[in-house]
């Protein structure tokens, strides 16, 4: 996370903005799932898809970062 923050400050816009927006999107889905789970609403079918989304997020966001290293 520290590397991502450093890149975002050093090179604003572009990849840094994409990383932030995509991260917010994924986390809003995760926290919606947590909220619904705490309200005892069945979200078991979400778990697999959230994990897949997190893995996709990792690979999509890691690609441009590794290009900068």
PyMOL Python script that loads the backbone (N, CA, C, O; Angstrom):
from pymol import cmd

cmd.read_pdbstr("""\
ATOM      1  N   UNK A   1       0.812  -1.184   0.000  1.00  0.00           N
ATOM      2  CA  UNK A   1       0.000   0.000   0.000  1.00  0.00           C
ATOM      3  C   UNK A   1       0.860   1.254   0.000  1.00  0.00           C
ATOM      4  O   UNK A   1       0.502   2.249  -0.630  1.00  0.00           O
ATOM      5  N   UNK A   2       1.975   1.219   0.688  1.00  0.00           N
ATOM      6  CA  UNK A   2       2.853   2.382   0.753  1.00  0.00           C
ATOM      7  C   UNK A   2       3.389   2.713  -0.635  1.00  0.00           C
ATOM      8  O   UNK A   2       3.479   3.883  -1.006  1.00  0.00           O
ATOM      9  N   UNK A   3       3.745   1.687  -1.400  1.00  0.00           N
ATOM     10  CA  UNK A   3       4.251   1.914  -2.756  1.00  0.00           C
ATOM     11  C   UNK A   3       3.176   2.549  -3.623  1.00  0.00           C
ATOM     12  O   UNK A   3       3.458   3.469  -4.390  1.00  0.00           O
ATOM     13  N   UNK A   4       1.954   2.067  -3.505  1.00  0.00           N
ATOM     14  CA  UNK A   4       0.848   2.628  -4.291  1.00  0.00           C
ATOM     15  C   UNK A   4       0.637   4.097  -3.930  1.00  0.00           C
ATOM     16  O   UNK A   4       0.441   4.929  -4.816  1.00  0.00           O
ATOM     17  N   UNK A   5       0.677   4.422  -2.641  1.00  0.00           N
ATOM     18  CA  UNK A   5       0.503   5.811  -2.220  1.00  0.00           C
ATOM     19  C   UNK A   5       1.630   6.689  -2.742  1.00  0.00           C
ATOM     20  O   UNK A   5       1.387   7.815  -3.175  1.00  0.00           O
ATOM     21  N   UNK A   6       2.853   6.189  -2.706  1.00  0.00           N
ATOM     22  CA  UNK A   6       3.988   6.959  -3.212  1.00  0.00           C
ATOM     23  C   UNK A   6       3.818   7.231  -4.702  1.00  0.00           C
ATOM     24  O   UNK A   6       4.041   8.352  -5.158  1.00  0.00           O
ATOM     25  N   UNK A   7       3.426   6.214  -5.462  1.00  0.00           N
ATOM     26  CA  UNK A   7       3.213   6.381  -6.902  1.00  0.00           C
ATOM     27  C   UNK A   7       2.082   7.375  -7.158  1.00  0.00           C
ATOM     28  O   UNK A   7       2.180   8.199  -8.067  1.00  0.00           O
ATOM     29  N   UNK A   8       1.009   7.307  -6.368  1.00  0.00           N
ATOM     30  CA  UNK A   8      -0.130   8.213  -6.546  1.00  0.00           C
ATOM     31  C   UNK A   8       0.269   9.668  -6.309  1.00  0.00           C
ATOM     32  O   UNK A   8      -0.229  10.566  -6.987  1.00  0.00           O
ATOM     33  N   UNK A   9       1.163   9.903  -5.353  1.00  0.00           N
ATOM     34  CA  UNK A   9       1.616  11.264  -5.075  1.00  0.00           C
ATOM     35  C   UNK A   9       2.630  11.722  -6.123  1.00  0.00           C
ATOM     36  O   UNK A   9       2.589  12.865  -6.579  1.00  0.00           O
ATOM     37  N   UNK A  10       3.524  10.835  -6.493  1.00  0.00           N
ATOM     38  CA  UNK A  10       4.580  11.186  -7.453  1.00  0.00           C
ATOM     39  C   UNK A  10       4.032  11.379  -8.862  1.00  0.00           C
ATOM     40  O   UNK A  10       4.471  12.279  -9.577  1.00  0.00           O
ATOM     41  N   UNK A  11       3.075  10.540  -9.270  1.00  0.00           N
ATOM     42  CA  UNK A  11       2.520  10.582 -10.623  1.00  0.00           C
ATOM     43  C   UNK A  11       0.991  10.658 -10.558  1.00  0.00           C
ATOM     44  O   UNK A  11       0.320   9.654 -10.793  1.00  0.00           O
ATOM     45  N   UNK A  12       0.433  11.828 -10.244  1.00  0.00           N
ATOM     46  CA  UNK A  12      -1.033  11.918 -10.119  1.00  0.00           C
ATOM     47  C   UNK A  12      -1.737  11.728 -11.462  1.00  0.00           C
ATOM     48  O   UNK A  12      -1.192  12.040 -12.521  1.00  0.00           O
ATOM     49  N   UNK A  13      -2.962  11.206 -11.387  1.00  0.00           N
ATOM     50  CA  UNK A  13      -3.747  10.962 -12.598  1.00  0.00           C
ATOM     51  C   UNK A  13      -3.411   9.606 -13.189  1.00  0.00           C
ATOM     52  O   UNK A  13      -2.576   8.884 -12.645  1.00  0.00           O
ATOM     53  N   UNK A  14      -4.038   9.256 -14.279  1.00  0.00           N
ATOM     54  CA  UNK A  14      -3.745   8.011 -14.982  1.00  0.00           C
ATOM     55  C   UNK A  14      -3.942   6.782 -14.130  1.00  0.00           C
ATOM     56  O   UNK A  14      -5.025   6.549 -13.593  1.00  0.00           O
ATOM     57  N   UNK A  15      -2.878   5.988 -14.007  1.00  0.00           N
ATOM     58  CA  UNK A  15      -2.948   4.735 -13.256  1.00  0.00           C
ATOM     59  C   UNK A  15      -3.345   4.964 -11.801  1.00  0.00           C
ATOM     60  O   UNK A  15      -4.114   4.189 -11.233  1.00  0.00           O
ATOM     61  N   UNK A  16      -2.821   6.021 -11.206  1.00  0.00           N
ATOM     62  CA  UNK A  16      -3.119   6.283  -9.796  1.00  0.00           C
ATOM     63  C   UNK A  16      -4.608   6.509  -9.575  1.00  0.00           C
ATOM     64  O   UNK A  16      -5.181   6.010  -8.607  1.00  0.00           O
ATOM     65  N   UNK A  17      -5.222   7.252 -10.463  1.00  0.00           N
ATOM     66  CA  UNK A  17      -6.660   7.492 -10.353  1.00  0.00           C
ATOM     67  C   UNK A  17      -7.434   6.206 -10.577  1.00  0.00           C
ATOM     68  O   UNK A  17      -8.390   5.924  -9.854  1.00  0.00           O
ATOM     69  N   UNK A  18      -7.031   5.420 -11.574  1.00  0.00           N
ATOM     70  CA  UNK A  18      -7.688   4.147 -11.864  1.00  0.00           C
ATOM     71  C   UNK A  18      -7.604   3.214 -10.666  1.00  0.00           C
ATOM     72  O   UNK A  18      -8.586   2.559 -10.317  1.00  0.00           O
ATOM     73  N   UNK A  19      -6.438   3.151 -10.037  1.00  0.00           N
ATOM     74  CA  UNK A  19      -6.252   2.286  -8.870  1.00  0.00           C
ATOM     75  C   UNK A  19      -7.224   2.687  -7.762  1.00  0.00           C
ATOM     76  O   UNK A  19      -7.880   1.831  -7.169  1.00  0.00           O
ATOM     77  N   UNK A  20      -7.317   3.977  -7.485  1.00  0.00           N
ATOM     78  CA  UNK A  20      -8.205   4.443  -6.429  1.00  0.00           C
ATOM     79  C   UNK A  20      -9.670   4.169  -6.714  1.00  0.00           C
ATOM     80  O   UNK A  20     -10.402   3.712  -5.837  1.00  0.00           O
ATOM     81  N   UNK A  21     -10.099   4.447  -7.937  1.00  0.00           N
ATOM     82  CA  UNK A  21     -11.502   4.247  -8.296  1.00  0.00           C
ATOM     83  C   UNK A  21     -11.863   2.765  -8.263  1.00  0.00           C
ATOM     84  O   UNK A  21     -12.916   2.394  -7.745  1.00  0.00           O
ATOM     85  N   UNK A  22     -11.000   1.924  -8.809  1.00  0.00           N
ATOM     86  CA  UNK A  22     -11.271   0.488  -8.830  1.00  0.00           C
ATOM     87  C   UNK A  22     -11.284  -0.077  -7.415  1.00  0.00           C
ATOM     88  O   UNK A  22     -12.104  -0.936  -7.093  1.00  0.00           O
ATOM     89  N   UNK A  23     -10.380   0.403  -6.574  1.00  0.00           N
ATOM     90  CA  UNK A  23     -10.326  -0.052  -5.186  1.00  0.00           C
ATOM     91  C   UNK A  23     -11.597   0.347  -4.434  1.00  0.00           C
ATOM     92  O   UNK A  23     -12.134  -0.446  -3.661  1.00  0.00           O
ATOM     93  N   UNK A  24     -12.072   1.556  -4.653  1.00  0.00           N
ATOM     94  CA  UNK A  24     -13.319   1.998  -4.017  1.00  0.00           C
ATOM     95  C   UNK A  24     -14.488   1.135  -4.477  1.00  0.00           C
ATOM     96  O   UNK A  24     -15.336   0.760  -3.667  1.00  0.00           O
ATOM     97  N   UNK A  25     -14.540   0.818  -5.764  1.00  0.00           N
ATOM     98  CA  UNK A  25     -15.605  -0.018  -6.312  1.00  0.00           C
ATOM     99  C   UNK A  25     -15.631  -1.388  -5.633  1.00  0.00           C
ATOM    100  O   UNK A  25     -16.684  -1.843  -5.185  1.00  0.00           O
ATOM    101  N   UNK A  26     -14.482  -2.034  -5.559  1.00  0.00           N
ATOM    102  CA  UNK A  26     -14.403  -3.371  -4.966  1.00  0.00           C
ATOM    103  C   UNK A  26     -14.750  -3.319  -3.478  1.00  0.00           C
ATOM    104  O   UNK A  26     -15.497  -4.167  -2.988  1.00  0.00           O
ATOM    105  N   UNK A  27     -14.221  -2.343  -2.765  1.00  0.00           N
ATOM    106  CA  UNK A  27     -14.494  -2.261  -1.333  1.00  0.00           C
ATOM    107  C   UNK A  27     -15.948  -1.900  -1.040  1.00  0.00           C
ATOM    108  O   UNK A  27     -16.496  -2.345  -0.032  1.00  0.00           O
ATOM    109  N   UNK A  28     -16.573  -1.114  -1.887  1.00  0.00           N
ATOM    110  CA  UNK A  28     -17.990  -0.813  -1.649  1.00  0.00           C
ATOM    111  C   UNK A  28     -18.843  -2.072  -1.792  1.00  0.00           C
ATOM    112  O   UNK A  28     -19.818  -2.247  -1.061  1.00  0.00           O
ATOM    113  N   UNK A  29     -18.484  -2.942  -2.722  1.00  0.00           N
ATOM    114  CA  UNK A  29     -19.190  -4.221  -2.849  1.00  0.00           C
ATOM    115  C   UNK A  29     -18.932  -5.090  -1.617  1.00  0.00           C
ATOM    116  O   UNK A  29     -19.856  -5.707  -1.086  1.00  0.00           O
ATOM    117  N   UNK A  30     -17.678  -5.137  -1.164  1.00  0.00           N
ATOM    118  CA  UNK A  30     -17.346  -5.941   0.012  1.00  0.00           C
ATOM    119  C   UNK A  30     -18.104  -5.460   1.247  1.00  0.00           C
ATOM    120  O   UNK A  30     -18.674  -6.266   1.983  1.00  0.00           O
ATOM    121  N   UNK A  31     -18.111  -4.153   1.470  1.00  0.00           N
ATOM    122  CA  UNK A  31     -18.762  -3.633   2.673  1.00  0.00           C
ATOM    123  C   UNK A  31     -20.276  -3.727   2.587  1.00  0.00           C
ATOM    124  O   UNK A  31     -20.946  -3.838   3.613  1.00  0.00           O
ATOM    125  N   UNK A  32     -20.823  -3.684   1.380  1.00  0.00           N
ATOM    126  CA  UNK A  32     -22.257  -3.941   1.226  1.00  0.00           C
ATOM    127  C   UNK A  32     -22.574  -5.373   1.628  1.00  0.00           C
ATOM    128  O   UNK A  32     -23.579  -5.635   2.289  1.00  0.00           O
ATOM    129  N   UNK A  33     -21.716  -6.288   1.227  1.00  0.00           N
ATOM    130  CA  UNK A  33     -21.873  -7.693   1.622  1.00  0.00           C
ATOM    131  C   UNK A  33     -21.809  -7.836   3.144  1.00  0.00           C
ATOM    132  O   UNK A  33     -22.630  -8.534   3.740  1.00  0.00           O
ATOM    133  N   UNK A  34     -20.831  -7.172   3.772  1.00  0.00           N
ATOM    134  CA  UNK A  34     -20.710  -7.242   5.231  1.00  0.00           C
ATOM    135  C   UNK A  34     -21.944  -6.661   5.918  1.00  0.00           C
ATOM    136  O   UNK A  34     -22.424  -7.215   6.907  1.00  0.00           O
ATOM    137  N   UNK A  35     -22.456  -5.552   5.398  1.00  0.00           N
ATOM    138  CA  UNK A  35     -23.653  -4.940   5.970  1.00  0.00           C
ATOM    139  C   UNK A  35     -24.843  -5.884   5.885  1.00  0.00           C
ATOM    140  O   UNK A  35     -25.548  -6.093   6.872  1.00  0.00           O
ATOM    141  N   UNK A  36     -25.064  -6.449   4.711  1.00  0.00           N
ATOM    142  CA  UNK A  36     -26.195  -7.362   4.538  1.00  0.00           C
ATOM    143  C   UNK A  36     -26.034  -8.611   5.398  1.00  0.00           C
ATOM    144  O   UNK A  36     -27.014  -9.126   5.935  1.00  0.00           O
ATOM    145  N   UNK A  37     -24.802  -9.098   5.529  1.00  0.00           N
ATOM    146  CA  UNK A  37     -24.552 -10.265   6.386  1.00  0.00           C
ATOM    147  C   UNK A  37     -24.858  -9.950   7.846  1.00  0.00           C
ATOM    148  O   UNK A  37     -25.412 -10.784   8.562  1.00  0.00           O
ATOM    149  N   UNK A  38     -24.501  -8.751   8.284  1.00  0.00           N
ATOM    150  CA  UNK A  38     -24.777  -8.379   9.675  1.00  0.00           C
ATOM    151  C   UNK A  38     -26.268  -8.219   9.937  1.00  0.00           C
ATOM    152  O   UNK A  38     -26.718  -8.302  11.080  1.00  0.00           O
ATOM    153  N   UNK A  39     -27.027  -7.990   8.877  1.00  0.00           N
ATOM    154  CA  UNK A  39     -28.481  -7.871   9.001  1.00  0.00           C
ATOM    155  C   UNK A  39     -29.162  -9.225   8.816  1.00  0.00           C
ATOM    156  O   UNK A  39     -30.384  -9.308   8.695  1.00  0.00           O
ATOM    157  N   UNK A  40     -28.348 -10.286   8.795  1.00  0.00           N
ATOM    158  CA  UNK A  40     -28.840 -11.666   8.656  1.00  0.00           C
ATOM    159  C   UNK A  40     -29.526 -11.915   7.309  1.00  0.00           C
ATOM    160  O   UNK A  40     -30.421 -12.754   7.208  1.00  0.00           O
ATOM    161  N   UNK A  41     -29.105 -11.187   6.289  1.00  0.00           N
ATOM    162  CA  UNK A  41     -29.607 -11.416   4.937  1.00  0.00           C
ATOM    163  C   UNK A  41     -28.649 -12.387   4.260  1.00  0.00           C
ATOM    164  O   UNK A  41     -27.433 -12.203   4.316  1.00  0.00           O
ATOM    165  N   UNK A  42     -29.183 -13.405   3.630  1.00  0.00           N
ATOM    166  CA  UNK A  42     -28.362 -14.458   3.027  1.00  0.00           C
ATOM    167  C   UNK A  42     -27.555 -13.911   1.846  1.00  0.00           C
ATOM    168  O   UNK A  42     -28.117 -13.495   0.833  1.00  0.00           O
ATOM    169  N   UNK A  43     -26.239 -13.921   1.996  1.00  0.00           N
ATOM    170  CA  UNK A  43     -25.345 -13.455   0.932  1.00  0.00           C
ATOM    171  C   UNK A  43     -24.277 -14.502   0.618  1.00  0.00           C
ATOM    172  O   UNK A  43     -23.204 -14.168   0.117  1.00  0.00           O
ATOM    173  N   UNK A  44     -24.572 -15.758   0.910  1.00  0.00           N
ATOM    174  CA  UNK A  44     -23.582 -16.814   0.692  1.00  0.00           C
ATOM    175  C   UNK A  44     -23.163 -16.911  -0.770  1.00  0.00           C
ATOM    176  O   UNK A  44     -22.014 -17.235  -1.070  1.00  0.00           O
ATOM    177  N   UNK A  45     -24.086 -16.634  -1.670  1.00  0.00           N
ATOM    178  CA  UNK A  45     -23.748 -16.730  -3.092  1.00  0.00           C
ATOM    179  C   UNK A  45     -22.788 -15.620  -3.523  1.00  0.00           C
ATOM    180  O   UNK A  45     -22.162 -15.727  -4.577  1.00  0.00           O
ATOM    181  N   UNK A  46     -22.665 -14.565  -2.730  1.00  0.00           N
ATOM    182  CA  UNK A  46     -21.776 -13.454  -3.054  1.00  0.00           C
ATOM    183  C   UNK A  46     -20.314 -13.798  -2.802  1.00  0.00           C
ATOM    184  O   UNK A  46     -19.430 -13.274  -3.480  1.00  0.00           O
ATOM    185  N   UNK A  47     -20.050 -14.675  -1.832  1.00  0.00           N
ATOM    186  CA  UNK A  47     -18.685 -14.905  -1.366  1.00  0.00           C
ATOM    187  C   UNK A  47     -17.733 -15.292  -2.492  1.00  0.00           C
ATOM    188  O   UNK A  47     -16.640 -14.737  -2.604  1.00  0.00           O
ATOM    189  N   UNK A  48     -18.139 -16.226  -3.311  1.00  0.00           N
ATOM    190  CA  UNK A  48     -17.287 -16.686  -4.407  1.00  0.00           C
ATOM    191  C   UNK A  48     -16.996 -15.542  -5.372  1.00  0.00           C
ATOM    192  O   UNK A  48     -15.862 -15.374  -5.820  1.00  0.00           O
ATOM    193  N   UNK A  49     -18.007 -14.768  -5.684  1.00  0.00           N
ATOM    194  CA  UNK A  49     -17.839 -13.686  -6.648  1.00  0.00           C
ATOM    195  C   UNK A  49     -17.000 -12.537  -6.083  1.00  0.00           C
ATOM    196  O   UNK A  49     -16.241 -11.900  -6.813  1.00  0.00           O
ATOM    197  N   UNK A  50     -17.140 -12.278  -4.794  1.00  0.00           N
ATOM    198  CA  UNK A  50     -16.321 -11.238  -4.173  1.00  0.00           C
ATOM    199  C   UNK A  50     -14.857 -11.655  -4.169  1.00  0.00           C
ATOM    200  O   UNK A  50     -13.982 -10.837  -4.451  1.00  0.00           O
ATOM    201  N   UNK A  51     -14.584 -12.904  -3.856  1.00  0.00           N
ATOM    202  CA  UNK A  51     -13.209 -13.398  -3.884  1.00  0.00           C
ATOM    203  C   UNK A  51     -12.632 -13.311  -5.290  1.00  0.00           C
ATOM    204  O   UNK A  51     -11.485 -12.899  -5.465  1.00  0.00           O
ATOM    205  N   UNK A  52     -13.408 -13.692  -6.285  1.00  0.00           N
ATOM    206  CA  UNK A  52     -12.953 -13.588  -7.673  1.00  0.00           C
ATOM    207  C   UNK A  52     -12.693 -12.132  -8.053  1.00  0.00           C
ATOM    208  O   UNK A  52     -11.718 -11.834  -8.744  1.00  0.00           O
ATOM    209  N   UNK A  53     -13.553 -11.234  -7.607  1.00  0.00           N
ATOM    210  CA  UNK A  53     -13.377  -9.813  -7.895  1.00  0.00           C
ATOM    211  C   UNK A  53     -12.108  -9.284  -7.237  1.00  0.00           C
ATOM    212  O   UNK A  53     -11.392  -8.480  -7.835  1.00  0.00           O
ATOM    213  N   UNK A  54     -11.824  -9.723  -6.020  1.00  0.00           N
ATOM    214  CA  UNK A  54     -10.603  -9.293  -5.336  1.00  0.00           C
ATOM    215  C   UNK A  54      -9.358  -9.815  -6.050  1.00  0.00           C
ATOM    216  O   UNK A  54      -8.363  -9.100  -6.165  1.00  0.00           O
ATOM    217  N   UNK A  55      -9.411 -11.047  -6.524  1.00  0.00           N
ATOM    218  CA  UNK A  55      -8.271 -11.598  -7.263  1.00  0.00           C
ATOM    219  C   UNK A  55      -8.078 -10.843  -8.579  1.00  0.00           C
ATOM    220  O   UNK A  55      -6.950 -10.530  -8.960  1.00  0.00           O
ATOM    221  N   UNK A  56      -9.173 -10.554  -9.267  1.00  0.00           N
ATOM    222  CA  UNK A  56      -9.102  -9.782 -10.500  1.00  0.00           C
ATOM    223  C   UNK A  56      -8.528  -8.398 -10.220  1.00  0.00           C
ATOM    224  O   UNK A  56      -7.695  -7.900 -10.976  1.00  0.00           O
ATOM    225  N   UNK A  57      -8.975  -7.785  -9.137  1.00  0.00           N
ATOM    226  CA  UNK A  57      -8.463  -6.474  -8.751  1.00  0.00           C
ATOM    227  C   UNK A  57      -6.957  -6.530  -8.524  1.00  0.00           C
ATOM    228  O   UNK A  57      -6.227  -5.653  -8.986  1.00  0.00           O
ATOM    229  N   UNK A  58      -6.495  -7.537  -7.827  1.00  0.00           N
ATOM    230  CA  UNK A  58      -5.062  -7.658  -7.560  1.00  0.00           C
ATOM    231  C   UNK A  58      -4.263  -7.718  -8.853  1.00  0.00           C
ATOM    232  O   UNK A  58      -3.284  -6.990  -9.012  1.00  0.00           O
ATOM    233  N   UNK A  59      -4.671  -8.572  -9.771  1.00  0.00           N
ATOM    234  CA  UNK A  59      -3.907  -8.730 -11.004  1.00  0.00           C
ATOM    235  C   UNK A  59      -4.000  -7.505 -11.907  1.00  0.00           C
ATOM    236  O   UNK A  59      -3.010  -7.118 -12.528  1.00  0.00           O
ATOM    237  N   UNK A  60      -5.172  -6.895 -11.986  1.00  0.00           N
ATOM    238  CA  UNK A  60      -5.317  -5.699 -12.821  1.00  0.00           C
ATOM    239  C   UNK A  60      -4.510  -4.538 -12.256  1.00  0.00           C
ATOM    240  O   UNK A  60      -3.878  -3.798 -13.010  1.00  0.00           O
ATOM    241  N   UNK A  61      -4.525  -4.372 -10.943  1.00  0.00           N
ATOM    242  CA  UNK A  61      -3.816  -3.259 -10.333  1.00  0.00           C
ATOM    243  C   UNK A  61      -2.325  -3.524 -10.191  1.00  0.00           C
ATOM    244  O   UNK A  61      -1.538  -2.578 -10.169  1.00  0.00           O
ATOM    245  N   UNK A  62      -1.920  -4.772 -10.097  1.00  0.00           N
ATOM    246  CA  UNK A  62      -0.498  -5.088  -9.975  1.00  0.00           C
ATOM    247  C   UNK A  62       0.232  -4.888 -11.296  1.00  0.00           C
ATOM    248  O   UNK A  62       1.409  -4.527 -11.301  1.00  0.00           O
ATOM    249  N   UNK A  63      -0.439  -5.113 -12.401  1.00  0.00           N
ATOM    250  CA  UNK A  63       0.201  -5.019 -13.716  1.00  0.00           C
ATOM    251  C   UNK A  63       0.837  -3.648 -13.968  1.00  0.00           C
ATOM    252  O   UNK A  63       2.025  -3.595 -14.283  1.00  0.00           O
ATOM    253  N   UNK A  64       0.098  -2.535 -13.843  1.00  0.00           N
ATOM    254  CA  UNK A  64       0.750  -1.244 -14.092  1.00  0.00           C
ATOM    255  C   UNK A  64       1.799  -0.891 -13.046  1.00  0.00           C
ATOM    256  O   UNK A  64       2.762  -0.187 -13.351  1.00  0.00           O
ATOM    257  N   UNK A  65       1.625  -1.369 -11.815  1.00  0.00           N
ATOM    258  CA  UNK A  65       2.619  -1.078 -10.780  1.00  0.00           C
ATOM    259  C   UNK A  65       3.935  -1.765 -11.104  1.00  0.00           C
ATOM    260  O   UNK A  65       4.998  -1.160 -10.960  1.00  0.00           O
ATOM    261  N   UNK A  66       3.881  -3.023 -11.539  1.00  0.00           N
ATOM    262  CA  UNK A  66       5.108  -3.733 -11.886  1.00  0.00           C
ATOM    263  C   UNK A  66       5.778  -3.131 -13.112  1.00  0.00           C
ATOM    264  O   UNK A  66       6.991  -3.267 -13.273  1.00  0.00           O
ATOM    265  N   UNK A  67       5.026  -2.474 -13.972  1.00  0.00           N
ATOM    266  CA  UNK A  67       5.627  -1.787 -15.112  1.00  0.00           C
ATOM    267  C   UNK A  67       6.447  -0.585 -14.654  1.00  0.00           C
ATOM    268  O   UNK A  67       7.423  -0.216 -15.308  1.00  0.00           O
ATOM    269  N   UNK A  68       6.060   0.026 -13.539  1.00  0.00           N
ATOM    270  CA  UNK A  68       6.768   1.200 -13.034  1.00  0.00           C
ATOM    271  C   UNK A  68       8.043   0.840 -12.276  1.00  0.00           C
ATOM    272  O   UNK A  68       8.925   1.683 -12.114  1.00  0.00           O
ATOM    273  N   UNK A  69       8.146  -0.395 -11.814  1.00  0.00           N
ATOM    274  CA  UNK A  69       9.324  -0.785 -11.024  1.00  0.00           C
ATOM    275  C   UNK A  69      10.507  -1.079 -11.893  1.00  0.00           C
ATOM    276  O   UNK A  69      11.576  -1.420 -11.386  1.00  0.00           O
TER     277      UNK A  69
END
""", "prot")
cmd.dss("prot")
cmd.show_as("cartoon", "prot")
cmd.util.cbc("prot")
cmd.orient("prot")
